[in-house]
């Protein structure tokens, strides 16, 4: 307790600096979830994607990042173990932030899309198991995370395969692609609006105190989907068809329609991602500020200080702008060749998987979901369409994320404990 009273300000400053670094890593790595397919399909350039994502990621983080956050990220540790030694909680959360940030920045530099959620969870597991005791970890939660490595990419991949093949059968493999695009694309638009509305409600708006029930959320999403579908039908019906245009020209026009859809879905995904994953950076930071400000009291919830959300939002944007292009290129171009229609199928299936997993209460990595979706689109064209070397490196980076985060957190935890008890 004396350590918290004596070094409280220093501990908060350290947590803020490392929290910013963590947000930087989130922006550098996870922004590919929203923008990778848009860039890969050439619907957006890298600069356009970074500009758009910066606006929507920051808006999501700042406006919908949450007024209250759980002090223990995802219920991974048992707070009761820290009641008598709150300084261990503070050391651990600071160590976890630095460990996760370090791994995310390294992974981003090499262009590996890893899970920011798993990075911070692995780090918290590390310091809690070694610094406090293995009983301080809720191992059932860890099992769920490991299971999500398999479940979410497979689910997203299956949905992406189905969306892609439906577009091929209904539009591209027909004698009149444009005519059929006018007929079927409004249905894709309506479904996309429905799914994106659900993602935004479930992963974003719930954080700002808007008490939207599940039934009302679905009703709102259905209405929005119908409205967008009708607007899309009117807009697409105005496209002029050159009777003499060959199939290749018709394909190009259809792809242009899908590219507009992709930009819209990417904006929604960026907003939802900013609102949801900023908690990976500010959750542990809020825990430190709460414990220090209360003089060592461990609370189950921590009200956010006014400066924490902007800090997280700014960190995400700077990370995106300075290092985000590397992971965007991996997801968008290195795994498989994407066109706007393929990218749209991947984006829509990733969003659908997020909705399904959220409704089922499954732990989910948006990164692994989107990569699974891109793999599904690639497999629809045959195994040769995939760059298996890149896929192998991505899977390896996923598997080592938890142990690397845990190992780094243990090292940093002992360093902090040593420095503050000298």
C-alpha positions as CSV (number, residue, x, y, z in Angstrom):
1,X,0.0,0.0,0.0
2,X,2.9,2.4,0.8
3,X,4.3,1.8,-2.7
4,X,1.0,3.0,-4.3
5,X,0.9,6.1,-2.1
6,X,4.6,6.9,-2.6
7,X,4.8,6.2,-6.4
8,X,1.2,6.7,-7.5
9,X,1.9,9.4,-10.0
10,X,4.8,7.6,-11.5
11,X,2.8,4.4,-11.9
12,X,0.0,6.2,-13.6
13,X,2.4,7.9,-16.0
14,X,4.0,4.6,-16.8
15,X,0.6,3.0,-17.4
16,X,-0.4,5.9,-19.6
17,X,2.7,5.7,-21.7
18,X,2.5,1.9,-22.2
19,X,-1.3,2.2,-22.7
20,X,-0.6,4.6,-25.6
21,X,1.9,2.1,-27.0
22,X,-0.7,-0.6,-26.8
23,X,-3.2,1.6,-28.6
24,X,-0.5,2.3,-31.2
25,X,-0.1,-1.5,-31.7
26,X,-3.8,-2.0,-32.0
27,X,-4.0,0.7,-34.7
28,X,-1.0,-0.7,-36.5
29,X,-2.2,-4.3,-36.5
30,X,-5.9,-4.5,-36.2
31,X,-6.9,-1.8,-38.7
32,X,-6.3,-4.4,-41.5
33,X,-9.6,-6.0,-40.2
34,X,-11.5,-3.0,-41.7
35,X,-9.3,-1.9,-44.5
36,X,-7.2,-4.8,-45.8
37,X,-9.8,-6.2,-48.2
38,X,-10.7,-2.7,-49.5
39,X,-7.0,-2.0,-50.4
40,X,-6.3,-5.5,-51.7
41,X,-9.3,-5.3,-54.1
42,X,-8.2,-1.8,-55.2
43,X,-11.5,-0.2,-54.0
44,X,-9.3,2.1,-52.0
45,X,-5.6,3.2,-52.1
46,X,-3.5,2.7,-49.0
47,X,-3.6,6.5,-48.3
48,X,-7.4,6.7,-48.7
49,X,-7.8,3.6,-46.4
50,X,-5.6,5.1,-43.7
51,X,-7.5,8.5,-43.9
52,X,-11.0,6.9,-43.8
53,X,-10.0,4.4,-41.1
54,X,-8.4,7.2,-39.0
55,X,-11.7,9.0,-38.9
56,X,-13.9,6.0,-38.1
57,X,-11.5,4.3,-35.8
58,X,-11.1,7.4,-33.7
59,X,-14.8,8.1,-33.7
60,X,-15.5,4.6,-32.6
61,X,-12.9,4.7,-29.9
62,X,-13.8,8.2,-28.5
63,X,-17.5,8.2,-29.0
64,X,-18.4,4.6,-28.3
65,X,-15.3,3.3,-26.4
66,X,-17.2,3.1,-23.2
67,X,-17.8,5.1,-20.0
68,X,-17.1,2.1,-17.8
69,X,-14.7,-0.7,-18.4
70,X,-14.0,-3.9,-16.4
71,X,-10.7,-3.6,-14.5
72,X,-9.8,-7.2,-15.3
73,X,-9.8,-7.6,-19.0
74,X,-12.3,-10.3,-20.1
75,X,-12.5,-11.8,-16.6
76,X,-9.2,-13.6,-17.1
77,X,-8.0,-13.1,-13.5
78,X,-9.6,-13.2,-10.1
79,X,-9.5,-9.8,-8.5
80,X,-9.8,-11.4,-5.0
81,X,-6.2,-12.5,-5.2
82,X,-5.0,-8.8,-5.3
83,X,-7.0,-7.4,-2.4
84,X,-4.1,-7.6,0.1
85,X,-1.4,-6.7,-2.4
86,X,-2.9,-4.2,-4.9
87,X,0.5,-3.1,-6.0
88,X,0.9,-6.5,-7.7
89,X,-2.2,-5.7,-9.8
90,X,-0.7,-2.4,-10.8
91,X,2.7,-3.9,-11.7
92,X,0.9,-6.6,-13.6
93,X,-1.3,-4.4,-15.7
94,X,1.6,-2.1,-16.6
95,X,3.7,-5.1,-17.5
96,X,0.8,-6.6,-19.6
97,X,0.4,-3.3,-21.5
98,X,4.1,-3.1,-22.3
99,X,4.3,-6.8,-23.2
100,X,1.3,-6.8,-25.5
101,X,2.4,-3.5,-27.1
102,X,5.9,-4.9,-27.8
103,X,4.6,-8.0,-29.5
104,X,2.0,-6.1,-31.6
105,X,4.6,-3.6,-32.8
106,X,7.0,-6.4,-33.7
107,X,4.2,-8.4,-35.5
108,X,3.1,-5.2,-37.3
109,X,6.6,-4.5,-38.5
110,X,6.7,-8.0,-40.1
111,X,3.2,-7.6,-41.5
112,X,1.7,-10.4,-39.3
113,X,-2.0,-10.0,-38.5
114,X,-2.3,-11.2,-34.9
115,X,-5.0,-10.8,-32.3
116,X,-4.7,-7.7,-30.1
117,X,-7.2,-9.3,-27.7
118,X,-5.2,-12.4,-27.4
119,X,-2.0,-10.4,-27.0
120,X,-3.3,-8.5,-23.9
121,X,-5.0,-11.6,-22.5
122,X,-1.8,-13.7,-22.8
123,X,0.1,-10.9,-21.1
124,X,-2.4,-10.8,-18.2
125,X,-2.3,-14.6,-17.9
126,X,1.5,-14.5,-17.7
127,X,1.9,-12.0,-14.8
128,X,-1.1,-13.4,-12.9
129,X,0.0,-17.1,-13.1
130,X,3.7,-16.4,-12.2
131,X,3.4,-13.3,-10.1
132,X,0.4,-14.3,-8.0
133,X,-0.3,-18.0,-8.6
134,X,-1.9,-20.2,-11.2
135,X,-5.2,-20.2,-9.2
136,X,-5.5,-16.5,-10.0
137,X,-6.2,-17.3,-13.6
138,X,-9.6,-18.4,-14.9
139,X,-8.3,-21.2,-17.1
140,X,-11.8,-22.0,-18.6
141,X,-11.6,-18.6,-20.2
142,X,-8.2,-19.4,-21.7
143,X,-9.7,-22.7,-23.1
144,X,-12.4,-20.6,-24.9
145,X,-9.7,-18.4,-26.4
146,X,-7.7,-21.3,-27.7
147,X,-10.9,-22.8,-29.2
148,X,-11.7,-19.6,-31.0
149,X,-8.4,-20.0,-33.0
150,X,-10.2,-22.9,-34.8
151,X,-13.9,-22.0,-34.7
152,X,-13.9,-18.4,-35.9
153,X,-11.7,-18.6,-38.9
154,X,-13.5,-21.8,-40.1
155,X,-16.9,-20.2,-39.6
156,X,-15.9,-17.0,-41.4
157,X,-14.2,-19.0,-44.2
158,X,-17.4,-21.1,-44.8
159,X,-19.6,-17.9,-44.9
160,X,-17.1,-16.2,-47.3
161,X,-17.1,-19.2,-49.6
162,X,-20.9,-19.2,-49.6
163,X,-21.2,-15.5,-50.3
164,X,-18.6,-15.6,-53.1
165,X,-20.1,-18.7,-54.8
166,X,-23.6,-17.2,-54.7
167,X,-22.3,-14.0,-56.4
168,X,-20.5,-16.2,-59.0
169,X,-23.6,-18.3,-59.7
170,X,-26.2,-15.5,-59.7
171,X,-24.2,-12.8,-61.4
172,X,-20.7,-13.5,-62.9
173,X,-21.4,-16.9,-64.5
174,X,-24.6,-15.7,-66.3
175,X,-25.0,-14.4,-69.9
176,X,-26.0,-10.9,-68.6
177,X,-23.9,-10.0,-65.5
178,X,-25.1,-6.4,-65.4
179,X,-28.8,-7.3,-65.6
180,X,-28.4,-9.8,-62.9
181,X,-26.3,-7.4,-60.8
182,X,-29.2,-5.0,-60.9
183,X,-31.5,-7.8,-59.8
184,X,-29.4,-9.3,-57.0
185,X,-27.0,-6.7,-55.6
186,X,-29.7,-4.8,-53.8
187,X,-30.3,-8.0,-51.7
188,X,-26.5,-8.1,-50.9
189,X,-26.7,-4.4,-50.0
190,X,-29.7,-5.0,-47.7
191,X,-28.0,-7.9,-46.0
192,X,-24.8,-6.0,-45.6
193,X,-26.6,-3.0,-44.0
194,X,-28.5,-5.4,-41.7
195,X,-25.2,-7.1,-40.5
196,X,-23.3,-3.8,-40.2
197,X,-26.1,-2.3,-38.2
198,X,-26.0,-5.3,-35.8
199,X,-22.2,-5.1,-35.5
200,X,-22.4,-1.4,-34.7
201,X,-25.1,-1.9,-32.1
202,X,-23.6,-4.9,-30.5
203,X,-19.9,-3.9,-30.6
204,X,-20.2,-0.1,-30.5
205,X,-23.3,1.8,-29.4
206,X,-23.7,-0.4,-26.2
207,X,-20.6,1.3,-24.9
208,X,-22.1,4.8,-24.8
209,X,-25.0,3.9,-22.6
210,X,-27.7,3.5,-25.4
211,X,-29.8,0.8,-23.9
212,X,-30.9,-0.9,-27.1
213,X,-32.4,-4.4,-26.4
214,X,-31.6,-7.3,-28.6
215,X,-35.1,-7.3,-30.1
216,X,-34.9,-3.6,-30.9
217,X,-31.4,-3.9,-32.3
218,X,-32.6,-6.6,-34.7
219,X,-35.7,-4.5,-35.6
220,X,-33.5,-1.4,-36.2
221,X,-31.1,-3.5,-38.4
222,X,-33.9,-5.0,-40.4
223,X,-35.5,-1.6,-41.1
224,X,-32.1,-0.2,-42.1
225,X,-31.4,-3.2,-44.3
226,X,-34.7,-2.7,-46.2
227,X,-34.2,1.0,-46.6
228,X,-30.6,0.5,-47.9
229,X,-31.7,-2.3,-50.2
230,X,-34.5,-0.1,-51.8
231,X,-32.1,2.9,-52.2
232,X,-29.5,0.5,-53.8
233,X,-32.2,-0.8,-56.2
234,X,-33.1,2.7,-57.3
235,X,-29.4,3.8,-57.7
236,X,-28.3,0.6,-59.6
237,X,-31.4,0.7,-61.9
238,X,-30.1,4.0,-63.3
239,X,-26.9,2.4,-64.5
240,X,-26.9,2.5,-68.3
241,X,-26.2,-0.7,-70.1
242,X,-24.4,-0.6,-73.5
243,X,-26.0,-3.5,-75.4
244,X,-22.8,-3.9,-77.4
245,X,-20.6,-4.1,-74.2
246,X,-18.7,-7.4,-74.0
247,X,-18.7,-9.5,-70.9
248,X,-15.4,-8.2,-69.6
249,X,-16.7,-4.6,-69.6
250,X,-19.9,-5.8,-67.8
251,X,-17.7,-7.6,-65.2
252,X,-15.8,-4.3,-64.6
253,X,-19.1,-2.4,-64.1
254,X,-20.3,-5.1,-61.6
255,X,-17.0,-4.9,-59.7
256,X,-17.4,-1.1,-59.5
257,X,-20.8,-1.6,-57.8
258,X,-19.2,-4.0,-55.3
259,X,-16.3,-1.6,-54.6
260,X,-18.8,1.1,-53.4
261,X,-20.3,-1.5,-51.1
262,X,-16.9,-2.4,-49.7
263,X,-16.1,1.2,-48.8
264,X,-19.3,1.4,-46.8
265,X,-18.8,-1.9,-45.0
266,X,-15.2,-0.9,-44.2
267,X,-16.3,2.3,-42.5
268,X,-18.8,0.4,-40.3
269,X,-16.2,-2.2,-39.4
270,X,-13.6,0.5,-38.5
271,X,-16.1,2.3,-36.2
272,X,-17.1,-1.0,-34.6
273,X,-13.5,-2.0,-34.2
274,X,-12.4,1.3,-32.7
275,X,-15.2,1.1,-30.2
276,X,-14.5,-2.5,-29.2
277,X,-10.8,-3.1,-29.3
278,X,-9.7,0.2,-27.7
279,X,-10.7,-1.6,-24.5
280,X,-7.6,-3.8,-25.0
281,X,-5.4,-0.7,-24.4
282,X,-7.6,1.3,-21.9
283,X,-8.9,-1.6,-19.8
284,X,-5.6,-2.3,-18.0
285,X,-4.8,1.4,-17.9
286,X,-8.2,2.2,-16.3
287,X,-7.5,-0.6,-13.8
288,X,-4.2,1.1,-12.8
289,X,-5.7,4.5,-12.5
290,X,-8.6,3.2,-10.4
291,X,-6.4,1.3,-8.0
292,X,-3.9,4.2,-7.5
293,X,-6.6,6.8,-7.3
294,X,-8.5,4.8,-4.6
295,X,-5.4,4.3,-2.6
296,X,-5.2,0.6,-3.3
297,X,-8.8,-0.5,-3.4
298,X,-9.6,-3.2,-6.0
299,X,-13.0,-2.4,-7.6
300,X,-14.9,-4.6,-9.9
301,X,-15.5,-1.7,-12.3
302,X,-13.4,1.3,-13.0
303,X,-14.9,4.6,-14.2
304,X,-12.7,6.1,-17.0
305,X,-10.8,9.3,-16.4
306,X,-11.6,11.9,-19.0
307,X,-8.2,11.6,-20.7
308,X,-8.1,7.8,-21.2
309,X,-10.4,7.4,-24.2
310,X,-8.8,10.2,-26.3
311,X,-5.3,8.7,-25.4
312,X,-6.5,5.4,-26.8
313,X,-8.1,6.9,-29.9
314,X,-5.0,9.0,-30.8
315,X,-2.7,6.0,-30.3
316,X,-4.8,3.9,-32.6
317,X,-4.8,6.6,-35.3
318,X,-1.0,7.2,-35.1
319,X,-0.3,3.4,-35.2
320,X,-2.5,3.1,-38.2
321,X,-0.9,6.0,-40.0
322,X,2.8,5.0,-39.4
323,X,2.8,1.2,-39.4
324,X,-0.6,0.0,-40.5
325,X,0.2,-0.3,-44.2
326,X,2.3,-3.4,-43.6
327,X,-0.5,-5.6,-42.2
328,X,-3.0,-4.1,-44.7
329,X,-0.8,-5.3,-47.5
330,X,-0.6,-8.8,-46.0
331,X,-4.3,-9.3,-45.6
332,X,-5.2,-7.4,-48.8
333,X,-2.7,-8.7,-51.3
334,X,-0.4,-11.4,-49.9
335,X,-2.9,-14.2,-49.0
336,X,-4.8,-14.3,-52.3
337,X,-5.8,-12.0,-55.1
338,X,-8.9,-10.0,-54.3
339,X,-11.4,-8.2,-56.5
340,X,-14.1,-5.9,-55.0
341,X,-16.7,-8.7,-55.2
342,X,-14.3,-11.2,-53.4
343,X,-13.3,-8.6,-50.9
344,X,-17.0,-7.8,-50.2
345,X,-17.7,-11.4,-49.6
346,X,-14.8,-11.6,-47.1
347,X,-15.8,-8.4,-45.3
348,X,-19.5,-9.4,-45.1
349,X,-18.7,-12.9,-43.8
350,X,-16.3,-11.5,-41.2
351,X,-19.0,-9.1,-40.0
352,X,-21.6,-11.9,-40.0
353,X,-19.2,-14.0,-37.9
354,X,-18.8,-11.2,-35.4
355,X,-22.6,-11.0,-35.0
356,X,-23.0,-14.7,-34.6
357,X,-20.1,-15.0,-32.1
358,X,-21.3,-12.0,-30.1
359,X,-24.8,-13.5,-29.9
360,X,-23.4,-16.8,-28.8
361,X,-21.1,-15.3,-26.3
362,X,-18.0,-16.8,-27.9
363,X,-14.6,-15.2,-27.5
364,X,-13.6,-13.9,-30.9
365,X,-10.6,-12.3,-32.6
366,X,-11.6,-10.0,-35.4
367,X,-8.2,-10.5,-37.0
368,X,-8.6,-14.3,-37.2
369,X,-12.1,-13.9,-38.4
370,X,-11.2,-11.7,-41.3
371,X,-8.1,-13.8,-42.3
372,X,-10.4,-16.9,-42.2
373,X,-12.8,-15.1,-44.5
374,X,-10.1,-14.2,-47.0
375,X,-8.9,-17.8,-47.0
376,X,-12.5,-18.9,-47.7
377,X,-12.7,-16.6,-50.7
378,X,-9.3,-17.9,-51.9
379,X,-10.2,-21.5,-51.5
380,X,-13.4,-20.9,-53.6
381,X,-10.9,-20.5,-56.5
382,X,-8.8,-23.5,-55.6
383,X,-5.9,-24.1,-53.2
384,X,-3.5,-22.8,-55.8
385,X,-5.0,-19.3,-55.4
386,X,-3.6,-19.1,-51.8
387,X,0.0,-18.1,-50.9
388,X,0.6,-21.0,-48.5
389,X,3.9,-19.6,-47.2
390,X,2.1,-16.4,-46.0
391,X,-0.8,-18.5,-44.6
392,X,1.8,-20.6,-42.7
393,X,3.5,-17.6,-41.2
394,X,0.2,-16.1,-40.1
395,X,-0.9,-19.3,-38.3
396,X,2.5,-19.6,-36.5
397,X,2.1,-15.9,-35.4
398,X,-1.4,-16.7,-34.0
399,X,-0.1,-19.8,-32.0
400,X,2.8,-18.0,-30.4
401,X,0.9,-14.8,-29.5
402,X,-0.4,-16.1,-26.2
403,X,2.9,-17.5,-24.9
404,X,5.0,-14.6,-26.2
405,X,2.7,-12.1,-24.5
406,X,2.8,-14.2,-21.3
407,X,6.6,-14.5,-21.3
408,X,7.2,-10.8,-21.9
409,X,4.7,-9.8,-19.2
410,X,6.5,-12.1,-16.7
411,X,9.8,-10.4,-17.4
412,X,8.4,-6.9,-17.2
413,X,6.5,-7.7,-14.1
414,X,9.6,-8.8,-12.2
415,X,11.5,-5.8,-13.5
416,X,8.9,-3.4,-12.2
417,X,8.6,-5.3,-8.9
418,X,12.4,-5.1,-8.5
419,X,12.6,-1.3,-9.3
420,X,9.8,-0.2,-7.0
421,X,11.0,-2.3,-4.0
422,X,14.6,-1.2,-4.1
